[in-house]
Amino acid sequence: MERGWGASGPLADAVEPFREWLTASGFSPFTVDGRTWGLRRFSTWMTKKGIGANDLDTAVFDEFTCDEEQRLGRKSIWVRYDTKLLKCFFLPANAPRGSVPAPHRRGGRPARAMVGPLAPVVVDRLAPWMMEQGYAPGTITLTVNTAARLSNWMHQHGLHLEALTCTVVESFVANEVNHRGRAGWAVAQAGAMKRFLAENGYLLVSPVQAPTVAEAELDSWVMWQTETTGVSDRTVTGRREWMRGLVTSLVQDNKIDWSTVGVNTVNRYVAEQGRGYAPGTRPRIVAAARSLLRWAVVTGRVEHDLLPGVLSARHCRASIPKGLTPNQVEVLTAAPDPATTVGLRDRAIITLLARLGFRAGEVAALTLDDIDWVAGHITVVGKNRRLTVPLPDDVGHSLVAWLKVRPTHALDRALFIAKVAPARGLSSGAISQIVTRAARKAGLVNVSAHRLRHTAAMDVIAAGGSLVEARELLGHTSSDSTMIYARADLASLRVLAVPFGQVPR
């Protein structure tokens, strides 16, 4: 959203000419915005003092400088710099030789002389690359200056471009942190700088080490799961992490010795791994162990099937789903500020979750191509299936409000993108954090993205819908997954209740 630069006072008509003059003088957009704001303050001050545009002279500018510094309670180099620029623009005859003060930061160029191995790289390629990534002009300037200091630092230590590694960058950042006032900037800009250097081949990447014996065994198991079982990549990744310790314990003399695997060994390992996890997570650890042992039998790594001896996790009875009331949904949706770009994005996400019951990962995977505006449909890729559902009016209006302000410099076609560069699609974790942050602002506790999924399903039941309709909305492949919502169908359960004092027939 563009910032309004309209000024009040006698110099209101000079705003646009002043901006054009600064731009033509070589100032960066970030500096142009800041100095235009200085003109607005000066024009407002003139109105309060009763000074007209024809009364401008050196004394007026000096009085403005004194009043501003008195208001701030200190000397300000930016107030004096603004005053100097305003003098050059409005009183060019009184400016020294009619010159313009040199910009501190010109078009993303470093504010200091740069030497060292990165000198030709930073100026020519870093700033344009960051502009394509969608970084703000001020961030580009800070990053370019950080890269300039890196180049100077490498020159002082006699390091050539071929010696630039992640370790060198980390040493430079550590050195910057020791300088007063640079700690935050150095750490904040190092990430973008490292990505640029790596993507353009200037950062020497450490050679990839050969996988260990245990890692190679886990890779084979992962490939088997992907090709034969059809489980999701997220499930495979979780199973790998849970069973890493078990497979590593089988390494003997740089080889995997499956003969040491026994039922007691697996059960002890699963019980130890399950400590600290919620009751709903422990069955997944058992499932990972069973999958590993099944693969070991199929591939001939073990002779006897150990699956019958693996203990099942303690069964946890599912509780009644906890949805939100309509008032709570309304408060949660109203929490993000609609006057900001991020607020419109967060409102659209919360509305989508609460009305259609999508998972956080499904919302994160949505693209601009998944919405059929003509047919009024939206398509998501769920667990092992592709689901197309109608697009309600309130969801459609919230999406339209977001798409009107969605940044045009996005790097992909994700429906929801990050507010900071690089402008890429949000992750499922980011979607969950948006809901949690909005709930905290609205004064709600224990509200997650998945709880909004429960809310959507319970709304279907409360409106008289059947479990089949709830199943279609949620995209469940099995009716057993939807049966949990039967406990929330109070209208149907009330008919089955036996009146007190009567014997059921």
N, C-alpha and C positions, 0 to 999 in steps of 0.2 A: 504494500500500500504506500502510495507516494505521500511525502510529507508536505503539508501546506506551507508555502513560503510567503503568502500574502502579508504585507506589512501595513500597519496603520500609521498615520502621521503624514508629515509633509514630504517624506521620501518614499511613499508607497509605490509611485510609478517608476522608481529607479531600481526596483528589485531585479527585474529580468535583465535590463541592460548591465547591471552590476554582475550578475551571474555569467552573462555572456563574455564580459570583459575578463573575469577571472579564468574562465575556461580557455579563452584565446591566449591568456598569459601563461598557460601551461600548468595550472593547478589541477590536482587530482579532484575527482568528483566528491570525495570525502571532505577535502579542504574547502571546496566551493560551498558545500552545504553549511559547514561550520562558520565560514566568514559571512555568508548570507544571513545567518542567524544573528551575527553581530550587527549587520546593517539594520535588521528589524529592531533590535534593542536600542540602537542609536536613534532611529526614527521615533520610537515610542518615547524616549527620553526627551527629544525635541518638543513633542506635543506637551509633555508635562511642564516644560520650561517656557512654553510659549514662543519658541524659536521657529521661524519660517525657513523655507529652502533658500531664500535670497539672503539670509543672514549668516550663511556659512562662512567661517573663516578659521584661521588657525586657533584662535582663542576658544572657539566653540568646541573644537575637538579636544583641546587640552582640558577644558572644564568637564567634558564627558568622561575623559580618562580618570580624572580625580574623583568624580562622583561614583564611578563604577568600582574603583579600588577601595573607596571608603565604604561602599555597600558590602563588598566582599571581605573587608577587614584585612586586606593584604595586597601586596603588589602582584599584578597578574601580567605575565608576558603575553597572554593571548589577547587581553584587552588592549594592550599597547600595539600588538601586531595588527589587530582589527582597525585601530585608529590610524595606523600608518597606511594601511591599504585604502581606507576611506579617504584620507587626505590625497593620496595619489589619484583616486578616481574623481573626486569632486573638486579638488584644487590642484590640477596637474601643473599649473604654473609655479606653485609654491613647493612642489616636490623636487628633490635634488635631481637635476638634469631630466626631470620628467620620467624617471625610471620607476619600475614596478619592483617591490620587494621580492627577492627570490623565494620561490616556494620552498618550504622545508621538505616537502615530499612531492615529487613530480612524477605523476603517472605510474606509481608503483616502483620507482627507482629508489635505491637506497639513499639515505640522507647523508651518507659519508662516502669518502673516497674508498673504493674497494680494490683490494689486491688479492692475490692468491689463486688457487686452481679453479675456483668457481666464478671468477670475475666475468668471463664471457657467457657463462651459463645462466646465471641468476637474472641479469638484466634482460636478456633476449627471450627467455622461455618461461621463467617461473611466473611472472605476473600474468601473461596471457593464459597459461595453464590454469591458474587459480580463478581467473575470470570465467573460463569455460566451466569450472566446477561449481560456480555460483557463490564464491566467497565475496564478502562485503569489501568495498574499497579500503576501509580502514584495516581490516584483517590482512589484506594483500600487502599493504604498506608495511605492517609490522612483521609479516613473514619474510618479505624481501630484505628488510633490514636485519632480521635474525640470520638469514642466509649470508648476508654480507659480512656479518661478524664471524660466522663460521668460516668463511673463506679467509678472512684476515687471521683468524686463530690458527688455521691450518698452515698459512704462510709463515707465521711466527714459529711453528713447531717443525717446519721443514717437511710437511706432508704434501704429497702430490695427489692428483685426482684418483689415480689408481689405488691409493691407500685408503679411500673413503669407505668405511664400513659402519655398521650400526654401532659398533663399540666406539668408534671415533666420534660419532654424533652424540652418543650418550656421555662421553667424556667432556665434550664441548658444553652440553646442557648443564652438567654438574659444575663446570667452571662458571657458567653464566649465573647459576643459582647463588654462587658466592658473592656476586656483585649486587649491591643494594639496589633495589627497584627493578631488577630484571628477572627475578625468579618466576613470577607468574607468566610474563611474556615468553620467556625462553621455553618453558614447559608447554605452554598452550600452542605455540607456533611450530614446535618440533615435529608434531605428527604430520601436518600438511607438508612441511618441508621434506620429511623422510619419504612420504608417498610420492612426491614429485621426483625426487632423486632416484627412487627405486623404479618407478614406471618408465623413466627416461634412460635407464641403464647407467646412471652415474654412481649409484650406491652398490658397492660390492656385496653381493649376498653370499653368506657362508655356504659352502658346498653341502648338499643334502647328504646326511649320513645314511648308510645302509641300515634298514630296519633290523632290530634285534630278532633273535629267534622267536621270542614271545610275540613281538609285534607282527612278524610274518605269519605266525599261526593264527593270530586274531584276524589278520587280513583275509586269510582263507575262509575262516568262519563267517566273516561279514559278507564276503562274496557269495557264499552258499545261501545265506539268509535272503540276500537281495534277489537271487536268481530263482529260488525254489519256494520260499514262504510268502513273498509279496508284502512283507511288513514295511512300514514307512522308514525313511532314512533316520528320522528322529528316534524311533524305537531301536533301530540297529545301533545308533551311536550310544544310546543309554546302556544297552546290553553290553556293548564292548567295554565301557568304563567299569561296569559292575563286575565283569568277569576277568578284568585285566590282572588282578592280583592272583586269582586262582591259576591262570595259565602261566604267569611268571613263576609261581611256586613249583611248577613242573619241570623247570629247566634244570638239567643235570649235564655237566660237561658240554655246555653249549648245544644241547639237544633237548627236545621235549620228550620226557619219559612218561607216557600215559599209563604205564603199568602201576604207578604209585597212586593212581586215582581210585578212591573207594567211596562207598556211600557215606561213611562217617566223615571222611574228609570234606566232601561236598556239603553235607548238612552243617558241619561246624562253620565252614566258610560262609554259607548263606546266612546263618544265624548271626555271625559277627558283622557281616555287611549290612544286615537289616537294623542294627542298633542305631537309634536316632531318627529313623525314617517313620513317616506316618503309616498307620495300619494299611491304608490303601496302596502304599508304594511297595510294601514287602512282597506281595504276590508277583510283582513285576520282576523282582530279583530272582524269585524262584523260577519264573518263566524263562529268564535269561539262562539260569543254570541248566534247566531242562533242554533248552534249545542247544546249548553247547554239548551236552552229553548225547543228544540225539544225532548231532552232526558227527560226533566222534564215533558213534556206532555205524552210521551210514558210510563213512569214509574208511572204516576198518582200523581206526586208531585204538579202539578198545574192543575186546572180544565179547564181553557180556554186557547186556543192557542194564544200566544202573537206574533207569528212570523209576521203576516201581519202588525203589528204596528211598527216593528223594522225598523228604517231608514237605507237605503243603503248608503254606503260610496260614496263620490263624485267620479264620474267616471273620470279616468285619461286616456286620449287618448294616446295610445302607439306611441312612436316616431319611426323613422327609425332606425333599428339596426345599431350600430356603430362597425364595424369590423376593423381589422388592415390591412394595405396594405402589400403586399409581402415583401417589404423592411423592414417594421417595424417588421414583424414576424421573418425575418432573423436576424435583430439586437437583438431582444429579445432572440432568441434561442442561439445566440453567446455570450450572457452576462455571463452565468456561465462558470467557468474556467474548461476546459476539462482535465486539468492536475491533478485535485483532484477528490476524490471519490464523494464528495458532488456535484461538478460541473457536473459530468457525470449523477448523479441521477436527478439533476434539469433540465438538458437538455432533458432527456428522458421524464420527466413530461410535460415540456412545449411543446415538439413535439407531445406528445399524445393528449394534450388538443387542440392544434391548428389544427391538422390534422383530428382528429376523433370527435371533438366536445363533448367530455365527460364532465360531471359535475365534480366539485372538489370532491364531495362525492363519485362518482363512481370510480374515479381514486384512492382515498384512500382505497376503498374496494377491489381493485384488488389483487388477489393472484397469486402465481406462477402457480397454476393449471388452471388459466383462459386463458392462452395462449396455443393455439394448433399450435405448430411450424410446424407440418407435413402438416396440412390443411391450414396454414397461416391465422388463425382466432384468434380473441380476443373477449372474452365475458364479458359483464358488467351487473350488476343488476341495472336497472334504476327504475323509478317510476312505480311500479306495473307491471313490465315486465322484462324479461331477453332478452338482446339484443346481438346478435353475428354479428360482422362486419369484413370485410377483414382487414388484417394487411398490411398497405403500407410498401414499402421497407425502406423509411427513418425512419419510426417509429420502424420497426424491427431492423435496425442497431443501433439506439440509445438505444433500450432496451438491445441488446446484449452487447453493450459497458458498460452499467450499471451493468448487471448481472455478467460480468467478475470480477468486483471489489466489488460486493455486499458482505458485511461482512457475514462470514459463521456462526457467533455466534448469528444470529437473533433468537428471541424467538418465532416467528411465521412465517407463509409462506406468509406474505404480500409482494407484489411486491416491494413497496417502504417503506423503514424503516428509522427511525431517525438516525442521525449521532452520537448522544450521547446515552449512556446507560440510561435505559434499551432499547435494540435494538428491538423496536416493530414497528408495522406499523404506518404510518403517519395518522393524522386526516385530515378531510376535511379543517379545518382551517389552518393547516400546509401547505396543498397544495396551498391554496390561498395566503398565505404569501410568498411562494417560487416565485410565479408569480409576486407578487407586488415587492418583493426585486429585482428580475431580471429586471423588468421594470424600477425601480428607477436607477439601475446601467446603464441601456441602455439609460437613458435620456428620457424615455417615461412617460407620465402622464395619470392618469385615466385608467390604464390597470389592469384588474382583470381576474381571471380564467374564469368567465362567458363571458367576452368579447371575449376570445379565442373561446368559443363555438359559438358565433355569427360569428366569422371569418370563422370557418369551414363551417357553413351553407351558408354564402355569397360566399365562394369559389365554392361551388357546383353550385349556381345560376350563378355566373360569367362564369363558364366553360360550360354553356349551359344546365345544369341539370334542372330538373323540381322540383316543390315544393314537389311532391311525393317522389323523391329521397332525398331531404333535410329532409323530415319528417322521412324517414327510417333511415337516418344517425343519427338524433337527438333522435330518439326513442319516438317521440310524439305519444300519444294515440289518440289525436284529431287533425283533420286537421286545426281547428281554431287556434291552437297554432303556426302552421307553416305559416299561412297566413300573418303574420307580415313581413316575408321576401319577399313577393310579391312586397313590396314598394322598395326593393333594386334591383329588376329585371328591370334595366333601359332599356335593349334591348327590352323587351316586352312592357313596358310602352311607349316607344318612338313611337311604331306603332299606339298606341291608341291616341296619341296627335293630335289635330286638327291644321293644319297649320294656321298661323296668317292671318286674313282677309277672311277666308273661313267659310261658315256656315255648320255645320255638317248635314249630311243627315240622 
